[in-house]
Amino acid sequence: MANQPRPKVKKSRALGIALTPKAVKYFEARPYPPGEHGRGRKQNSDYKVRLLEKQRLRAQYDLSERQLVRAYERASKTSMKTGEALVIELERRLDALVLRSGIARTIYQARQMVVHGHIQVNGKKVDKPSFLLRPDDVVQVRERSKEKTLFTIAREGGFAPDGETPRYLQVNLKALAFRLDREPNRKEIPVICDEQLVVEYYAR
């Protein structure tokens, strides 16, 4: 029998961040790790602090360890600060930007939309969530998918993120489309993470 994924609420509490809108109220009510000794647990070593930060970043983009390691290796070869380059690359993933645009409610839903072939980039179907967008790329829900219930909700703003849409995106929810205007900068990316700790984790 395959291993079941950890429930999102428990995972949110363990990592100290709400990973889905549904998890927010549970996390706010119990903002400490799950389990009998959750309230008393403390991060008592540098390694644990760095490990937690790496796990938080992984969870927010729903990545495997291998995917994050590969992204880190690419980021370490750029001229930018490795941590910033890492987060910027992850933010340019197709599934991440489908989430930011308000077409999907969670990163898990965004990934499913892409994998199931509902999304196109520059007029061509793309079913790889890891596809990296470049400035001026245009993303749309495919015509044959637009009348599905999820996309009807998205069109009416039902999945729109709290606060402003990131400035690096130009979004038209009525058309179920958006464009990446430019590469994001780290300060604009709504991810809770001290990326320097992630770099230190992998550089150890």
N, CA, C and O of each residue as an XYZ file, in Angstrom:
816
protein
N       0.844     -1.201      0.000
C       0.000      0.000      0.000
C       0.879      1.251      0.000
O       1.834      1.346      0.771
N       0.560      2.180     -0.845
C       1.376      3.396     -0.962
C       1.248      4.238      0.296
O       0.213      4.227      0.963
N       2.317      4.970      0.615
C       2.267      5.868      1.756
C       1.308      7.013      1.467
O       1.309      7.577      0.373
N       0.496      7.347      2.453
C      -0.443      8.445      2.295
C       0.257      9.757      2.632
O       1.043      9.804      3.578
N      -0.011     10.826      1.876
C       0.617     12.102      2.189
C       0.151     12.610      3.546
O      -0.976     12.347      3.964
N       1.019     13.334      4.224
C       0.676     13.867      5.528
C      -0.458     14.873      5.386
O      -0.403     15.720      4.495
N      -1.493     14.814      6.238
C      -2.589     15.781      6.152
C      -2.053     17.208      6.181
O      -1.134     17.521      6.937
N      -2.639     18.075      5.344
C      -2.106     19.422      5.183
C      -2.142     20.227      6.482
O      -1.256     21.047      6.723
N      -3.167     20.000      7.330
C      -3.255     20.751      8.582
C      -2.105     20.368      9.505
O      -1.458     21.243     10.080
N      -1.841     19.070      9.654
C      -0.744     18.626     10.509
C       0.599     19.105      9.964
O       1.489     19.507     10.714
N       0.720     19.050      8.647
C       1.963     19.510      8.025
C       2.150     21.003      8.257
O       3.262     21.458      8.525
N       1.068     21.761      8.155
C       1.127     23.200      8.388
C       1.591     23.501      9.807
O       2.441     24.366     10.020
N       1.035     22.789     10.767
C       1.409     23.013     12.165
C       2.854     22.615     12.423
O       3.564     23.289     13.169
N       3.289     21.526     11.809
C       4.664     21.079     12.007
C       5.673     22.080     11.456
O       6.750     22.267     12.022
N       5.310     22.730     10.330
C       6.226     23.660      9.670
C       6.063     25.102     10.129
O       6.924     25.943      9.870
N       4.955     25.386     10.814
C       4.743     26.743     11.295
C       4.199     27.701     10.261
O       4.323     28.915     10.419
N       3.592     27.175      9.195
C       2.980     28.002      8.160
C       1.697     27.329      7.677
O       1.603     26.101      7.661
N       0.717     28.127      7.288
C      -0.527     27.580      6.752
C      -0.345     27.307      5.267
O      -0.139     28.237      4.487
N      -0.420     26.037      4.868
C      -0.148     25.670      3.481
C      -1.370     25.774      2.578
O      -1.226     25.827      1.357
N      -2.554     25.804      3.148
C      -3.782     25.939      2.359
C      -4.725     26.888      3.094
O      -4.605     27.052      4.308
N      -5.667     27.520      2.376
C      -6.640     28.373      3.050
C      -7.427     27.617      4.128
O      -7.747     28.182      5.175
N      -7.733     26.356      3.876
C      -8.483     25.549      4.843
C      -7.692     25.348      6.126
O      -8.270     25.249      7.208
N      -6.358     25.286      6.003
C      -5.507     25.048      7.170
C      -5.347     26.280      8.046
O      -4.909     26.168      9.191
N      -5.697     27.458      7.524
C      -5.440     28.701      8.254
C      -6.113     28.708      9.620
O      -5.462     28.989     10.625
N      -7.418     28.401      9.672
C      -8.130     28.498     10.950
C      -7.633     27.469     11.959
O      -7.573     27.743     13.158
N      -7.272     26.270     11.460
C      -6.745     25.257     12.369
C      -5.369     25.654     12.883
O      -5.052     25.457     14.056
N      -4.561     26.211     12.000
C      -3.219     26.619     12.377
C      -3.272     27.768     13.379
O      -2.497     27.790     14.335
N      -4.181     28.725     13.170
C      -4.299     29.855     14.086
C      -4.763     29.408     15.465
O      -4.354     29.976     16.477
N      -5.627     28.379     15.504
C      -6.119     27.876     16.783
C      -5.056     27.088     17.542
O      -5.018     27.109     18.773
N      -4.189     26.392     16.798
C      -3.144     25.577     17.414
C      -1.806     25.826     16.709
O      -1.336     24.972     15.958
N      -1.199     26.976     16.944
C       0.044     27.335     16.232
C       1.287     26.685     16.821
O       2.276     27.358     17.113
N       1.225     25.384     16.991
C       2.362     24.629     17.496
C       2.322     23.248     16.854
O       1.274     22.836     16.357
N       3.440     22.523     16.854
C       3.480     21.222     16.178
C       2.448     20.254     16.722
O       2.079     20.345     17.893
N       1.967     19.315     15.889
C       0.992     18.331     16.343
C       1.635     17.319     17.284
O       2.859     17.236     17.393
N       0.785     16.556     17.956
C       1.301     15.507     18.832
C       1.241     15.895     20.294
O       1.033     17.056     20.645
N       1.427     14.903     21.128
C       1.307     15.079     22.574
C       2.279     16.115     23.132
O       1.952     16.823     24.084
N       3.473     16.209     22.542
C       4.491     17.108     23.068
C       4.708     18.329     22.175
O       5.742     18.993     22.254
N       3.729     18.614     21.333
C       3.889     19.701     20.363
C       4.196     21.049     20.971
O       5.033     21.787     20.452
N       3.519     21.389     22.084
C       3.726     22.711     22.693
C       5.127     22.886     23.252
O       5.654     23.998     23.291
N       5.729     21.785     23.686
C       7.003     21.893     24.360
C       8.219     21.745     23.467
O       9.351     21.896     23.927
N       7.996     21.451     22.190
C       9.136     21.229     21.311
C       9.872     22.530     21.014
O       9.254     23.580     20.837
N      11.187     22.449     20.962
C      11.994     23.625     20.643
C      13.048     23.258     19.606
O      13.556     22.137     19.583
N      13.365     24.228     18.747
C      14.447     24.027     17.792
C      15.746     24.288     18.545
O      16.100     25.443     18.785
N      16.451     23.241     18.916
C      17.594     23.411     19.802
C      18.937     23.184     19.125
O      19.940     22.975     19.807
N      18.976     23.220     17.810
C      20.260     23.110     17.119
C      20.188     23.863     15.799
O      19.116     24.031     15.218
N      21.354     24.312     15.336
C      21.419     25.015     14.047
C      20.933     24.109     12.919
O      20.260     24.564     11.993
N      21.274     22.842     13.003
C      20.867     21.906     11.952
C      19.347     21.832     11.858
O      18.793     21.874     10.759
N      18.672     21.723     12.990
C      17.209     21.618     12.980
C      16.562     22.879     12.422
O      15.569     22.810     11.697
N      17.134     24.033     12.767
C      16.597     25.300     12.257
C      16.711     25.346     10.732
O      15.763     25.732     10.047
N      17.870     24.952     10.205
C      18.074     24.965      8.750
C      17.218     23.925      8.061
O      16.668     24.177      6.989
N      17.103     22.758      8.669
C      16.261     21.700      8.103
C      14.810     22.150      8.017
O      14.148     21.937      7.001
N      14.314     22.771      9.081
C      12.932     23.251      9.083
C      12.709     24.264      7.971
O      11.690     24.221      7.282
N      13.662     25.178      7.792
C      13.489     26.215      6.760
C      13.481     25.589      5.368
O      12.721     26.012      4.497
N      14.323     24.587      5.162
C      14.335     23.885      3.875
C      13.009     23.170      3.640
O      12.483     23.186      2.527
N      12.474     22.549      4.671
C      11.195     21.851      4.549
C      10.051     22.823      4.299
O       9.112     22.509      3.567
N      10.128     23.993      4.900
C       9.093     25.012      4.665
C       9.081     25.462      3.206
O       8.020     25.606      2.599
N      10.272     25.680      2.654
C      10.351     26.087      1.254
C       9.828     24.978      0.341
O       9.055     25.240     -0.580
N      10.246     23.759      0.595
C       9.773     22.611     -0.193
C       8.253     22.530     -0.184
O       7.622     22.338     -1.223
N       7.674     22.678      1.007
C       6.226     22.499      1.155
C       5.439     23.587      0.427
O       4.386     23.310     -0.146
N       5.941     24.818      0.446
C       5.202     25.914     -0.173
C       5.138     25.793     -1.689
O       4.222     26.318     -2.323
N       6.118     25.096     -2.270
C       6.088     24.846     -3.714
C       5.741     23.396     -4.033
O       5.707     23.007     -5.200
N       5.482     22.590     -2.993
C       5.128     21.174     -3.149
C       6.146     20.432     -4.007
O       5.798     19.806     -5.008
N       7.405     20.514     -3.598
C       8.504     19.913     -4.354
C       9.010     18.651     -3.671
O       8.872     18.489     -2.458
N       9.594     17.765     -4.461
C      10.330     16.642     -3.895
C      11.703     17.144     -3.482
O      12.133     18.214     -3.913
N      12.389     16.379     -2.652
C      13.749     16.761     -2.247
C      14.662     16.861     -3.465
O      15.485     17.771     -3.562
N      14.510     15.929     -4.381
C      15.357     15.931     -5.575
C      15.135     17.189     -6.410
O      16.094     17.765     -6.923
N      13.898     17.618     -6.552
C      13.601     18.826     -7.324
C      14.249     20.045     -6.684
O      14.812     20.892     -7.378
N      14.167     20.134     -5.351
C      14.746     21.289     -4.668
C      16.273     21.279     -4.760
O      16.890     22.330     -4.936
N      16.876     20.114     -4.642
C      18.331     20.010     -4.760
C      18.787     20.475     -6.139
O      19.767     21.210     -6.256
N      18.083     20.051     -7.175
C      18.459     20.453     -8.532
C      18.328     21.957     -8.716
O      19.181     22.592     -9.335
N      17.247     22.527     -8.170
C      17.066     23.975     -8.273
C      18.174     24.707     -7.515
O      18.676     25.731     -7.978
N      18.548     24.184     -6.364
C      19.644     24.789     -5.588
C      20.953     24.740     -6.383
O      21.695     25.722     -6.419
N      21.232     23.612     -7.011
C      22.478     23.481     -7.779
C      22.520     24.482     -8.925
O      23.564     25.073     -9.199
N      21.388     24.674     -9.594
C      21.346     25.671    -10.675
C      21.538     27.077    -10.115
O      22.274     27.885    -10.681
N      20.866     27.363     -8.989
C      20.956     28.698     -8.390
C      22.377     29.013     -7.951
O      22.814     30.161     -8.034
N      23.098     28.002     -7.486
C      24.459     28.211     -6.986
C      25.438     28.574     -8.101
O      26.544     29.041     -7.830
N      25.034     28.362     -9.344
C      25.915     28.650    -10.479
C      25.629     30.014    -11.117
O      26.288     30.397    -12.084
N      24.656     30.739    -10.581
C      24.336     32.053    -11.134
C      25.186     33.124    -10.478
O      25.897     32.863     -9.507
N      25.104     34.334    -11.019
C      25.860     35.457    -10.458
C      25.115     36.119     -9.305
O      25.675     36.972     -8.615
N      23.852     35.734     -9.088
C      23.051     36.293     -8.008
C      23.385     35.600     -6.693
O      24.091     34.592     -6.672
N      22.871     36.150     -5.600
C      22.941     35.441     -4.328
C      22.177     34.130     -4.487
O      21.067     34.116     -5.018
N      22.762     33.048     -4.035
C      22.173     31.727     -4.288
C      20.755     31.616     -3.756
O      19.883     31.079     -4.440
N      20.506     32.110     -2.552
C      19.173     32.001     -1.971
C      18.122     32.734     -2.777
O      17.034     32.211     -3.020
N      18.451     33.951     -3.193
C      17.504     34.732     -3.993
C      17.263     34.067     -5.342
O      16.125     33.973     -5.800
N      18.331     33.611     -5.971
C      18.197     32.950     -7.271
C      17.332     31.699     -7.155
O      16.555     31.395     -8.060
N      17.462     30.976     -6.051
C      16.674     29.767     -5.832
C      15.191     30.078     -5.747
O      14.381     29.446     -6.425
N      14.829     31.048     -4.919
C      13.411     31.376     -4.748
C      12.825     31.945     -6.039
O      11.685     31.637     -6.388
N      13.580     32.758     -6.739
C      13.100     33.337     -7.996
C      12.849     32.242     -9.027
O      11.847     32.285     -9.742
N      13.744     31.265     -9.113
C      13.514     30.172    -10.056
C      12.259     29.387     -9.682
O      11.452     29.066    -10.555
N      12.087     29.080     -8.418
C      10.900     28.322     -7.995
C       9.621     29.096     -8.287
O       8.598     28.512     -8.644
N       9.689     30.409     -8.132
C       8.512     31.227     -8.383
C       8.159     31.271     -9.868
O       7.006     31.528    -10.215
N       9.109     31.031    -10.734
C       8.849     31.048    -12.173
C       8.255     29.733    -12.683
O       7.950     29.613    -13.869
N       8.092     28.763    -11.809
C       7.452     27.501    -12.200
C       6.007     27.759    -12.621
O       5.333     28.631    -12.073
N       5.554     26.998    -13.590
C       4.193     27.188    -14.104
C       3.151     26.995    -13.017
O       2.223     27.796    -12.905
N       3.288     25.935    -12.205
C       2.265     25.706    -11.185
C       2.234     26.829    -10.152
O       1.162     27.208     -9.682
N       3.404     27.364     -9.797
C       3.447     28.457     -8.824
C       2.727     29.698     -9.344
O       2.000     30.356     -8.599
N       2.931     30.017    -10.620
C       2.315     31.222    -11.171
C       0.836     31.032    -11.462
O       0.076     32.000    -11.424
N       0.409     29.814    -11.750
C      -1.030     29.548    -11.863
C      -1.691     29.828    -10.510
O      -2.797     30.365    -10.457
N      -1.018     29.467     -9.430
C      -1.527     29.778     -8.091
C      -1.553     31.279     -7.847
O      -2.578     31.816     -7.428
N      -0.454     31.956     -8.099
C      -0.372     33.401     -7.828
C      -1.418     34.189     -8.618
O      -1.914     35.214     -8.151
N      -1.747     33.706     -9.810
C      -2.684     34.439    -10.665
C      -4.108     34.400    -10.136
O      -4.927     35.243    -10.503
N      -4.415     33.428     -9.275
C      -5.787     33.276     -8.793
C      -6.591     32.273     -9.585
O      -7.782     32.095     -9.329
N      -5.962     31.610    -10.547
C      -6.668     30.570    -11.308
C      -6.826     29.309    -10.456
O      -7.777     28.550    -10.641
N      -5.901     29.088     -9.530
C      -5.985     27.944     -8.615
C      -6.013     28.444     -7.176
O      -5.547     29.543     -6.877
N      -6.566     27.620     -6.293
C      -6.698     27.998     -4.881
C      -5.474     27.599     -4.064
O      -5.110     28.288     -3.111
N      -4.840     26.489     -4.434
C      -3.668     25.991     -3.713
C      -2.622     25.526     -4.717
O      -2.924     25.344     -5.897
N      -1.404     25.335     -4.252
C      -0.348     24.836     -5.132
C      -0.677     23.422     -5.598
O      -0.301     23.033     -6.703
N      -1.372     22.653     -4.771
C      -1.743     21.285     -5.136
C      -2.771     21.294     -6.269
O      -2.699     20.484     -7.193
N      -3.711     22.207     -6.184
C      -4.712     22.341     -7.242
C      -4.080     22.852     -8.529
O      -4.434     22.406     -9.620
N      -3.143     23.788     -8.401
C      -2.458     24.323     -9.578
C      -1.695     23.220    -10.295
O      -1.737     23.122    -11.521
N      -1.001     22.393     -9.526
C      -0.252     21.288    -10.134
C      -1.189     20.348    -10.866
O      -0.880     19.899    -11.970
N      -2.323     20.047    -10.269
C      -3.281     19.135    -10.899
C      -3.816     19.717    -12.205
O      -3.968     18.999    -13.194
N      -4.100     21.009    -12.205
C      -4.581     21.652    -13.424
C      -3.572     21.504    -14.561
O      -3.938     21.222    -15.702
N      -2.297     21.698    -14.229
C      -1.259     21.599    -15.251
C      -1.106     20.157    -15.733
O      -1.098     19.898    -16.937
N      -0.985     19.227    -14.796
C      -0.769     17.820    -15.141
C      -1.918     17.263    -15.976
O      -1.699     16.429    -16.854
N      -3.123     17.712    -15.710
C      -4.296     17.209    -16.438
C      -4.501     17.898    -17.778
O      -5.496     17.645    -18.459
N      -3.576     18.763    -18.163
C      -3.612     19.331    -19.504
C      -4.572     20.480    -19.709
O      -4.998     20.734    -20.836
N      -4.926     21.187    -18.633
C      -5.871     22.300    -18.757
C      -5.203     23.634    -19.079
O      -5.888     24.617    -19.359
N      -3.868     23.674    -19.041
C      -3.149     24.948    -19.144
C      -2.288     24.976    -20.415
O      -1.681     23.975    -20.797
N      -2.252     26.140    -21.052
C      -1.389     26.317    -22.211
C      -0.506     27.549    -22.013
O      -0.888     28.510    -21.346
N       0.677     27.493    -22.608
C       1.624     28.609    -22.553
C       1.935     29.027    -23.978
O       2.398     28.223    -24.788
N       1.676     30.288    -24.275
C       1.891     30.817    -25.630
C       1.173     29.956    -26.670
O       1.702     29.689    -27.749
N      -0.037     29.528    -26.324
C      -0.880     28.793    -27.257
C      -0.629     27.300    -27.344
O      -1.307     26.613    -28.108
N       0.334     26.770    -26.577
C       0.650     25.341    -26.632
C       0.426     24.693    -25.266
O       0.812     25.246    -24.235
N      -0.196     23.526    -25.270
C      -0.448     22.826    -24.013
C       0.869     22.470    -23.335
O       1.800     21.969    -23.965
N       0.922     22.742    -22.030
C       2.082     22.367    -21.216
C       1.560     21.597    -20.015
O       0.728     22.103    -19.262
N       2.047     20.371    -19.833
C       1.557     19.558    -18.716
C       2.641     19.259    -17.689
O       2.525     18.307    -16.917
N       3.703     20.077    -17.680
C       4.774     19.917    -16.700
C       4.727     21.077    -15.706
O       4.994     22.219    -16.081
N       4.392     20.799    -14.442
C       4.334     21.871    -13.439
C       5.656     22.608    -13.269
O       5.668     23.774    -12.875
N       6.773     21.937    -13.563
C       8.095     22.535    -13.378
C       8.521     23.438    -14.535
O       9.600     24.029    -14.484
N       7.702     23.553    -15.565
C       8.021     24.403    -16.714
C       8.309     25.819    -16.224
O       7.505     26.394    -15.491
N       9.451     26.387    -16.621
C       9.832     27.719    -16.166
C       9.397     28.784    -17.164
O       9.759     28.741    -18.340
N       8.625     29.726    -16.679
C       8.150     30.811    -17.535
C       9.219     31.892    -17.679
O      10.041     32.108    -16.788
N       9.180     32.560    -18.825
C      10.060     33.683    -19.091
C       9.217     34.936    -19.281
O       8.033     34.838    -19.601
N       9.817     36.126    -19.086
C       9.061     37.363    -19.301
C       8.372     37.377    -20.668
O       8.946     36.979    -21.681
N       7.136     37.844    -20.659
C       6.253     37.962    -21.821
C       5.562     36.652    -22.188
O       4.776     36.630    -23.136
N       5.827     35.562    -21.470
C       5.053     34.335    -21.701
C       3.606     34.558    -21.254
O       3.344     35.163    -20.215
N       2.682     34.058    -22.061
C       1.246     34.191    -21.774
C       0.673     32.816    -21.444
O       0.845     31.858    -22.197
N      -0.004     32.741    -20.315
C      -0.591     31.491    -19.845
C      -2.112     31.620    -19.870
O      -2.664     32.630    -19.432
N      -2.785     30.587    -20.387
C      -4.244     30.585    -20.455
C      -4.782     29.203    -20.114
O      -4.104     28.190    -20.289
N      -6.013     29.187    -19.624
C      -6.737     27.919    -19.521
C      -7.184     27.551    -20.925
O      -7.685     28.402    -21.660
N      -7.009     26.301    -21.302
C      -7.378     25.867    -22.648
C      -8.886     26.023    -22.866
O      -9.678     25.856    -21.939
N      -9.261     26.339    -24.084
C     -10.655     26.635    -24.416
C     -11.596     25.520    -23.992
O     -12.685     25.786    -23.484
N     -11.187     24.278    -24.194
C     -12.066     23.153    -23.902
C     -12.249     22.921    -22.409
O     -13.125     22.157    -22.003
N     -11.428     23.575    -21.587
C     -11.501     23.387    -20.128
C     -12.220     24.520    -19.410
O     -12.547     24.390    -18.231
N     -12.468     25.614    -20.092
C     -12.931     26.834    -19.426
C     -14.282     26.705    -18.722
O     -14.545     27.441    -17.771
N     -15.136     25.796    -19.163
C     -16.466     25.678    -18.563
C     -16.514     24.694    -17.401
O     -17.577     24.476    -16.820
N     -15.384     24.103    -17.058
C     -15.349     23.220    -15.901
C     -15.578     24.040    -14.634
O     -15.225     25.218    -14.573
N     -16.171     23.404    -13.627
C     -16.589     24.114    -12.415
C     -15.456     24.901    -11.770
O     -15.644     26.054    -11.381
N     -14.289     24.291    -11.654
C     -13.163     24.979    -11.011
C     -12.830     26.287    -11.703
O     -12.564     27.296    -11.049
N     -12.845     26.266    -13.014
C     -12.465     27.459    -13.757
C     -13.582     28.504    -13.771
O     -13.319     29.699    -13.904
N     -14.802     28.056    -13.638
C     -15.918     28.997    -13.493
C     -15.768     29.767    -12.182
O     -15.984     30.978    -12.138
N     -15.398     29.058    -11.119
C     -15.161     29.706     -9.820
C     -13.993     30.675     -9.921
O     -14.065     31.799     -9.423
N     -12.916     30.237    -10.567
C     -11.731     31.089    -10.711
C     -12.057     32.356    -11.493
O     -11.587     33.440    -11.148
N     -12.862     32.218    -12.548
C     -13.218     33.364    -13.392
C     -13.938     34.448    -12.592
O     -13.807     35.636    -12.884
N     -14.690     34.032    -11.594
C     -15.442     34.979    -10.765
C     -14.639     35.465     -9.562
O     -15.172     36.153     -8.691
N     -13.363     35.108     -9.515
C     -12.503     35.588     -8.439
C     -12.520     34.747     -7.185
O     -12.025     35.176     -6.143
N     -13.086     33.546     -7.270
C     -13.220     32.698     -6.093
C     -11.917     32.201     -5.507
O     -11.859     31.833     -4.333
N     -10.856     32.187     -6.325
C      -9.554     31.713     -5.845
C      -8.529     32.840     -5.761
O      -7.355     32.595     -5.486
N      -8.968     34.062     -5.993
C      -8.032     35.186     -6.017
C      -7.312     35.299     -4.679
O      -7.948     35.171     -3.632
N      -6.002     35.537     -4.686
C      -5.237     35.622     -3.435
C      -5.617     36.850     -2.627
O      -6.062     37.859     -3.174
N      -5.433     36.749     -1.305
C      -5.646     37.918     -0.451
C      -4.595     38.977     -0.793
O      -3.443     38.655     -1.086
N      -5.004     40.225     -0.751
C      -4.059     41.289     -1.075
C      -3.907     41.462     -2.581
O      -4.726     40.979     -3.363
N      -2.849     42.159     -2.970
C      -2.629     42.475     -4.378
C      -2.016     41.302     -5.141
O      -1.265     40.499     -4.586
N      -2.353     41.227     -6.414
C      -1.674     40.275     -7.297
C      -0.223     40.709     -7.428
O       0.042     41.903     -7.563
N       0.719     39.784     -7.394
C       2.136     40.174     -7.537
C       2.364     41.057     -8.759
O       1.772     40.834     -9.815
N       3.213     42.044     -8.611
C       3.403     43.036     -9.663
C       4.051     42.484    -10.920
O       3.982     43.109    -11.978
N       4.675     41.328    -10.818
C       5.309     40.750    -12.005
C       4.322     40.020    -12.904
O       4.688     39.524    -13.969
N       3.053     39.956    -12.462
C       2.022     39.315    -13.276
C       0.982     40.321    -13.738
O       0.616     41.237    -13.001
N       0.513     40.142    -14.957
C      -0.641     40.875    -15.459
C      -1.748     39.845    -15.663
O      -1.642     38.967    -16.519
N      -2.811     39.961    -14.866
C      -3.829     38.910    -14.804
C      -5.163     39.396    -15.353
O      -5.586     40.519    -15.080
N      -5.823     38.538    -16.129
C      -7.185     38.776    -16.593
C      -8.004     37.534    -16.232
O      -8.105     36.592    -17.018
N      -8.586     37.551    -15.028
C      -9.308     36.363    -14.575
C     -10.528     36.063    -15.430
O     -10.873     34.898    -15.630
N     -11.178     37.088    -15.932
C     -12.352     36.847    -16.779
C     -11.981     36.015    -18.003
O     -12.773     35.201    -18.479
N     -10.782     36.227    -18.499
C     -10.295     35.463    -19.651
C      -9.522     34.222    -19.221
O      -9.075     33.443    -20.062
N      -9.362     34.036    -17.894
C      -8.584     32.925    -17.352
C      -7.188     32.897    -17.977
O      -6.723     31.881    -18.493
N      -6.545     34.066    -17.905
C      -5.238     34.221    -18.543
C      -4.363     35.174    -17.734
O      -4.862     36.021    -16.993
N      -3.057     35.020    -17.890
C      -2.133     35.967    -17.289
C      -0.829     35.976    -18.076
O      -0.550     35.074    -18.866
N      -0.043     37.014    -17.843
C       1.257     37.140    -18.499
C       2.308     37.437    -17.446
O       2.073     38.210    -16.518
N       3.470     36.815    -17.598
C       4.610     37.161    -16.753
C       5.286     38.374    -17.380
O       5.957     38.257    -18.405
N       5.108     39.526    -16.768
C       5.635     40.761    -17.352
C       7.154     40.837    -17.256
O       7.826     41.329    -18.162
N       7.681     40.340    -16.138
C       9.131     40.409    -15.909
C       9.497     39.372    -14.867
O       8.626     38.774    -14.235
N      10.778     39.168    -14.695
C      11.234     38.228    -13.677
C      10.933     38.807    -12.288
O      11.165     39.995    -12.062
N      10.428     38.006    -11.371
C      10.145     38.515    -10.022
C      11.434     38.905     -9.311
O      12.511     38.420     -9.658
N      11.323     39.777     -8.322
C      12.445     39.947     -7.405
C      12.033     39.386     -6.055
O      10.843     39.295     -5.753
N      12.991     39.018     -5.260
C      12.720     38.249     -4.032
C      11.725     38.955     -3.112
O      10.857     38.296     -2.540
N      11.826     40.266     -2.955
C      10.966     40.976     -2.014
C       9.492     40.893     -2.398
O       8.622     41.043     -1.540
N       9.205     40.659     -3.664
C       7.814     40.610     -4.128
C       7.190     39.222     -3.984
O       5.969     39.084     -4.059
N       7.999     38.217     -3.781
C       7.509     36.840     -3.807
C       6.899     36.469     -2.455
O       7.589     36.504     -1.436
N       5.616     36.115     -2.438
C       4.920     35.864     -1.168
C       5.187     34.479     -0.581
O       4.268     33.685     -0.382
N       6.457     34.209     -0.309
C       6.864     32.939      0.271
C       7.512     33.210      1.620
O       8.355     34.099      1.744
N       7.120     32.447      2.624
C       7.664     32.608      3.965
C       8.899     31.724      4.084
O       8.789     30.505      4.219
N      10.060     32.337      4.033
C      11.280     31.541      4.050
C      12.494     32.441      4.243
O      12.592     33.508      3.637
N      13.417     31.997      5.093
C      14.736     32.616      5.166
C      15.635     31.769      4.273
O      16.224     30.784      4.719
N      15.731     32.161      3.016
C      16.422     31.321      2.036
C      17.905     31.138      2.338
O      18.513     30.174      1.874
N      18.503     32.063      3.121
C      19.908     31.897      3.471
C      20.114     30.646      4.327
O      21.150     29.987      4.235
N      19.126     30.326      5.155
C      19.220     29.104      5.963
C      19.142     27.862      5.082
O      19.764     26.842      5.380
N      18.379     27.951      3.999
C      18.288     26.833      3.054
C      19.643     26.633      2.378
O      20.108     25.504      2.215
N      20.269     27.742      1.987
C      21.598     27.665      1.367
C      22.592     27.045      2.348
O      23.398     26.197      1.966
N      22.535     27.455      3.575
C      23.448     26.918      4.592
C      23.197     25.431      4.816
O      24.133     24.672      5.068
N      21.940     25.017      4.724
C      21.616     23.585      4.891
C      22.304     22.767      3.811
O      22.934     21.752      4.105
N      22.185     23.209      2.550
C      22.767     22.436      1.444
C      24.276     22.606      1.329
O      24.952     21.749      0.761
N      24.803     23.686      1.854
C      26.239     23.942      1.736
C      27.050     23.295      2.868
O      28.279     23.374      2.889
N      26.353     22.665      3.792
C      27.047     22.127      4.980
C      28.023     21.001      4.612
O      28.683     20.444      5.490
